[in-house]
Every structure is written in structure tokens, then in C-alpha cells.
Amino acid sequence: MSNIYLKPNIGGGIKTAGLKSTEDFKTATLPLPKKVVIPFTHHIGAPSAPVVSKGDHVFVGTKIASSTSFISADTHSSVSGTVSDIIELHWSDGSLRPSAIIETDGEQKPDPGITPPEISTREDFVSAVQSSGLIGLGGAGFPTHVKLAKTKQPVDTLVINAAECEPYITSDYRTIMEETDEVIEGIETVLRYTGVKKAVIGIENNKPKAIELLNKKLNGSPEIRVVPLKTIYPQGAEKVLIGRVTGRAVPSGGLPADAGTIVLNVTTVSFLSKFVKTGFPLVEKRITVDGSAIAKPGNYLLPLGYCIGELAENLGGYVRSPERILLGGPMMGIALSSEDFPILKTTNAVLYLSESEVSTIPNNNCIRCGRCAYGCPVCLSPVEIDTAYENGEIDELKTLSVKNCIECGCCSYNCPAGRPLTQTMKLAKALLAKVGEKK
């Protein structure tokens, strides 16, 4: 993580330095990469099944992997060219995921079979969204059509996540500023086909221009309102956001629908607006590129599968050696071990950080200061969970509700002893899942 100053906040969460230096950088494009690497599965849920082989020619938007269950999503080619190989890509969790390497032909011809979807019912809408390959674009990667399907619980509120609370990242902000009409049209589309009556846009108050623009465009809409929020991390975490904009709580182990809500990222609804008009699937992503190691920070619209190393080359290279390259923000992003890793559907930023932006605190003994619990936005006690995990106390981990951890990183960042608490929380959750699988 970077050495951003963070101040614990009463009530959960932490104050961060925004470092939003790219917020006024309009979205730009870059030369096509020589190749893209596209995993067949980007999402949470059942893996997608590849439908292309080495040597196949593909267009922009050609389906290359098909969903295998309802909680799954299709994947499409982001370029026109030839599938040069099928590889096993090393993922951040150590797993291997089948992926296609596609050599670009430079023509970017769209797939001739793409047409606008015919939608008249909620079921049509859900089916069309599943075919688009859309998953949560805020980072979690849950297939969007699952959220839009009818639930047993009554849902009355659509919550739009425009908080963008992590330092550095401004890609969602640029979506609002550059695609305001599409954002509003996307929200109206979701309301129309799901039957949800109202929508609230949760956005941190450090984005006054975006708040003003949205309110101007909405012009007093009775269905959609903007809710400015305190600037505090992790304001954009799903459960936190629901509580802040509706006053409702998602029960332990529950889903947003259990609080009468659907939560979608602001870039997700912008995509939906364009998709229902064109039928063009998800093949590109707006991302923030920042950090003092890269020559040309900014916001860029890139085809999925653009590799991190070639991205750096096309941005003028490094002005100093990167100490760490993060896929995502400094709080929840993943440190990459290879520049061959690609841009994913869930990628909202790539940070090329120099040594001055990265601090490493040696892992020392806990001093029982309580700062980890003080900043936890979901009121857990990471120090007790850490002890229970080290001792293998399964029942205690359940009692301490470790499953409710949102892996935001507040506990690790607040710890003056440098203990890897967030990693321990992840391991503890994985341990409980493994125990559950054996029963």
C-alpha cells in the first residue's frame, strides 16, 4: 500500500488523502495493443466455457466463452484478430484460469451478428444482460443479470454506487462527467424493466461538479435523487453504501435484496443504456492510470485484455522504476508479480507506484491498541479474529462473524504494528468455507 495518511473515524471507516490528480483528465484512447489476453472467466460464480480454439478468427464482440449457469457470464473478444493460443493465466489467488491470447489485426471490425436486443419484459431484460457479459464494474465482479432478476423479497430502491472512495481512482467520476445522459438513461432502463420505483445515487461530496451536473440533468426527477455522502473510505462498499443512503442494514450473510435494494455501479448503468440501443457486449473499460512511476497518468478507454506492460509502453514508459504495480486502488487493489497480466472487466485502475509511494512496516507483535476495530466499517474485531485464526478456533471465527468482513483493508492500514490483518481475514473466511465444504 502507499503511504497515504489515514485518520480513523468514529463510526467506522477512515479518512484518506484523495490523490484524485486525474479527475480533470478527459478519457483518452491509446494505440491498439499487439495482442490481448482475455480470461474466459472474469466473474464470481460458475466459470464460463470457451467456445473458440487456437487459430479461430474473431471480430470485436464475438463471444469467446459462454456462461454455464445462471450465476455466470459470457465473455467476448475486445479486438478483431486471430486466437493465437489458449493458455492458463496465473490469477491473483494462485489459481489458473483458461484464457485466450488474441493477436490483433488492427481493423477492429465489429461482429456482424450483433443487433440490439428485443426487450419487452423483465425476463427479456435479464436474458439480454446476461448475453452482454456484464458483471459488476465496481470491482466485485458479480454477474449483473442476477441482481436484476426477480427476488422473493420486495425491492423498492435501486442504489447507484458513484462513491469512488479509494484514493487515486477517478474513472467513475469521468463516466459521470462524460456520459451523464447515459447514466440517467441506464437508471431509467433498470427502473422500467425491474419495476423498482425509485433510485438513489450515492456520491461522495468531494465531487461537487458531478453532483451539480447530475442534479441539473435530473431536473427534480421524482424517481431519481442524488445523495451526497461524507468523504470517507470505504463509503462505496455495498453494505456500507446501502446503510448510508437508505438507513437500512443488510443482515449477516444476506444480500442487498434482503434490505429491499439493488446496487449497481454508475459505470454499469451507463453501459446498460448503450447496450439496449446497440446490443454491443462489454469489450472495453475506462480505467484510471496513475502513480509517480508512469509517464502519462490519466483516464483511458481500453479494450479488455490490454496487458499492463504494453500499457506502460504506450503511455511513454516509466519515469522511474515502479516499486509496485497495483491492479485497482491502494486499499483493495492486487499487487502484480508480472507485467503480462491483463486489464479485466473489474479493473478500474492501474497504479504504477514508485518507492516513495509505498511504505513497508515490519510485521510486529500486536500492541492491543484497538485501531483495527476502531476503523472497521462493519464493526468486527480483527485482532480477536487474528488470534482465533492462528489458534484454529473454527467456532470462535463463526462467533466473531468473520464472514461479514468486506476485505476493505482498513484494519491492516490502521495497524501500527504492521500486521497483515486483511490477509488473515481472507484466510479465515477461506478456512470456514473449506470446513463447510467437508460437512
N, C-alpha and C positions, 0 to 999 in steps of 0.2 A: 504493500500500500504506500501511497505517497505520504509526505509529512504535513498534510493539511491539518490546520489547527481545528480541533473539535472540542466543543464545550458541552458537557452533559446537560440535559434539560429535564426539569421536573415534569413528570407525566409521561416520560418515555421519549426516546429519540435523542438526537444530538444535533448541535449547531455545526455547520460546516462552512468553510470558505467556499464560495460558489465556483470560482475559477471558470466562469462562463465566458471566456475570452472570444469564443467563436459565435456568439449569439447573433451578431450582425453580419456574419458571413453567409451570403445567399448560397443556396445549393448549387454546386458546380458539378460538371461531369469530367471524366478522365478518359484517356485512350483505352480502347478495349484491351483486356489482358490477352496474352498469347494463349492462355488456357484458363479454364475454371475447374475447380474441384467441388463437386456438389454431392454431399451425402444424400443417400436415399431417404434418410430419416433425420429430421431436424427437431422433432416434437416430442412431447410427453405422450405416452400411450403405446399402442401396438406399432411395431415397425412397419414401414412401407415395403412393398415387394417390387424389386426392379423390373421394368418392362423393356429395357434396352440392353444391348450387348455390344461388346467391342466391335468397332467397325461401322456401327449404325450412324446414319446422318440424322441430325436433329435440327429443328428450327427453334427460334425463340418462342417459348411457351409450349413446346412439345412435352407431353407427360413422359417422365423417365422412371417414375416409381408410383405405384398405386396403393392407396390405403387398403389395409387388410381387415379393418374392423371399424366400428363407429367411432371409437376413440383413436383415430389415426388421421393422416392427411396425405394428399397427393404431393408429389414433387415434380417440378417442371424445369426444363433447360432454360438457362438465362441467356444463352447465346445460340447463334446458328453455327454449326460446325460438325465435327466428327467425334464420336466417342472413341478415344484412343486407348482407354484402359478402364478396367474396373479394379479398384484397389480396396484395401482395408485401411481406413483412416483412424489413426490413434485419437481417441476422444479425451476430453479433459478429465474424465473419471477413470481413465485407464482402459476403457473398453475399446473395441474395434468396431467401426461401422462401415458397411459396404458403401462405396462412393464411386461416382463416375468422373473420370477426367475427360473433359471435352475440349478439343483443340478448336479455337475459333477460326472462322473463315473470313471474318471482317465484314460480312454482308448484313448481318443482323436481320435476316428475313423472318417475319412472324409466321407461325404455323398457320397454314391456310384453313385449317379446320376450326379455328377459334371464332365463335359467334357469341353475341350477347345471350345470356340465359333467359329462358322463358319462365317468369315467376308470377304466380297469381295467389299462392297460398304460403303459409309458414313452412310447410313441408318442402315446397319447391325451393324456397329461400335457403333453408338449411342444406338441402342437397346440392344446390348451386355453390354455396360457400365451401362445402366440403371438396367439391371438384376444383375450386380455385387454389387449393393448397394453403389457405390462410390459417396461420396459427397466431397465438398471442405475440404481438410485435414489441411488447414492452420488456421481454426478456424471459418469461417463464416458459413459453412455447406450448401452451395448452391449445389443442385444436379449437378454433373459434366456433365452428358449426355446433360443437357440443354445448357450448354456452348458450347458443341461440335456440336450441331445441326446447320443446315444451317440457316443463318440470311438474312434479307433483305439487310443489309448493307454489303458492301465488307470488308472482313477481310484479312489482309495481314501479320499480325505478331502474333506469339504465344509468350507470355511473361511468363517466368517461374520465380516464386517467390521463391528465395532462400535467401532473405534478412535476415530473422530471427532476427529482430531488437530488440525484447524485451529482457530485462535482464534475466539471468539465463538459458534461453531455448537453448538447443543445439541438439535437436532431428533431425531437418532437416539437420544440419551440419553432423551428423553421417550418415544420409541417403546418403549424397553426398560421404563421405569418404568410406563407406562400400558397397554402391550399385551404384557406378559410371556408370558402364556399363548399368545397368537397367534404370538409369535416362536418359542417352543418347538414349537408345533404345525406351524408352517411348516417348520422344520428337519426335523421328523419326516416331514412330507409329502415333502420333497425326497429324503430318505434312502430312503423306501419306494418311490418310483416310479423312482428312478435306480439303486437297488441299491448305492449307496455305503454303506460300512459304518460310518463314524464322522464326527463333526463336531466342529470346534473353534471356539469363539467368541473371537476376538481383541479384547480391550478394554483400553484404557489404564488404568493403575492410579490415575488421578485421578478415577475414577468408582466409589468404594468401595460406594456404595449399590446401584448397578446390579449390580456383581459379586456382592454379598451376595444380592440378590434372585434373580438367575439361578441361583446355586448352591442356594438354598433350594428353588426350583421344580424344579430338575433332580433334587434329592434323590439324588445319587450315580449318576446315569444312566451306564451303561456305554458308551453310544453318543455322548453329547454332553458335552463338558467345556469349562470356561471357562479361558482362558489370559490372565492379567493381563500386560500389557506395560508397559515403561517409557514414560513420557510424553515423547515426542519426535516432532517433525514430520520427515518425513511417514510416521509409523507406519502410517497407513491406506492408503498406496499399495499397489496389488495385489501387485506383485513383492516389495516390502519386507515386507508382511504375511505372505506365503507363507513367506519365509525365516525370519521371526521365530517363527512358530508351528509350523512343520514342520521347519526346518533344511534345507529343500531350496531349490534355485536354479532359477528359470526360465531356460532357455538364451536367449542373444541371439536376438531375433527370434521367440522361442517364445511359447506360450500357457500359462496355468495348468495345462491338461491335460498338458502336457509335464513338469510336476512332480507329476503324479498328483493334481491338485486341481481343484475347482470353487470359485470365490469369489463369494459373494453378500453384498450389503449387508443389515444387520439389518432395515431397513425393507422391503426386498424380500421377505424370508421372512415377515414379518408380513402383508404384502399377500397373499401366496400362500395363507396359512391362511384368510383371509377369502374370497378368490376361489373356492377349490374348494368352499366351502359355499354361496356365493350366485351365482356366475357374474358378479358385478358387475365391470366392467372398471376400469382405472386412470383416474380422473377427478379426483382431488384429491391434495394433497400437504401434509404437515406441514413447515413451514419456520420457521426462527428469524428474527425481525426484531430488529435491534439497531443500535447506533450512537447517539452523543450528539445527533444532529440530529433524531431521531424522538421523538414524544411518548410513545408506549406500546410499548416493546420487549416482546418475549415470544415465545411459540411459538404458531403459528396453523395451523389446518387450513383450507386454501383450495382452491376449485375451480381447476383448471388454466386458465390464460389470464387470471387476475386481473392487471390492469395495475398497474405499480409506482406510478404517480401516484395512482390511485384508492385503492390500498392505503394510501398515506401519508395521504390524506384521512380514510379510515375509522379510522385509528389516531390521530386527533387533530391531524394535520398536523405541521409542523416547529416545533421549539422554537428552532432556529437554522438558518441556511441550510446545506444539505448541500454540502460541498465535492466529495464524490464519492459516487456510489451504486453499490454493487457487487452483482452477482448472484452469490452464493457468498461464500466466505471471503476474507480479506485476502491469502492466498498464491496461490490458484488462481482466484479469482473474476474476473469480467469487469466492467470499469468501463462503465457505461451512458451513452450520449450522449442518451438520450431516456427520459422517464418513461412513454412509451407501450408500452414493452417488457413482455411478459407473464411470469408465472410458468410455468415449463416442468416437464416430468416430472423433469428432472435438477436442478431448483433445490432447494437445501437451506437457503439463507439469502438474505436481502436486508439489506444493511448501508447505513444512511444515515449517512455519516461527516462530521463537521464538520472544519473546518480544523485543529483541534488534534489530530485523529486521523490526519492524512495528512501524510506527510513527502515532500518532493521534493528529491533530491540531484542536483545538476547532473551531466551526463554528462562525466566527465573521462577522461584517459588512464589506461590500466591501469598499476598500480604494481607488478605482479608479486608480490603478497603471497601468492597461493595460497589465499585463503579460499574462493574459489568451488569449488575441487577438494576442499578440506578438509571441506566440509559436504555434498558431493554424495552422496546415498544409494545411487547406482548406480555410483559410482567413475569418473565421467567427469572430463575436464579441460576445463571450459567456456572457459578462457582460450585454449587451443590451438584449440578448435572455433571460437571467435570469430575468431581470426586466419585460419584456413582458409576460413571463410565469406567474410570480407572480401576474400580473395585469389581466391575462386572455385575453390578446390582440391578438386574433387569426390572424387578418390581418397583424399585426406587425411581428408576428412569420413567416408568409409567406414571408414578405418583407425582413426579416433578413436571409432567406434561411436556416432555421434550419434543413430542410430535408437533407442538404448536410453534416451534421455532421457525421463523421465516428466513433464517440464514442471511440477515441483513448486514452482519459484520460489526454492529455497534459494540458488542461485548469485547471482541478482540481489539478494536481500535481504542477503547477506553481503558484497557488493562495496562497499568504502568509496569507490570512485571513481564509483559510481552508474551503472555500465554496464548497459544493458538486455540482460543475458546470456540470460535466459529467452526473450525475444522473438527473439534471434539463434538460439537453439537451435531454436525453432519454424520460423524461416525456413530454416535449414539442412536440417531434415527435409523441409520442403516442396520445397526445391531438389532434394534427392535423389529424391524421389518424381516430380518433374517430369522429371528426367533419365531415370528409369526408364520413364516413360510413352512417351518418344520412341524408346526402343530397340525 
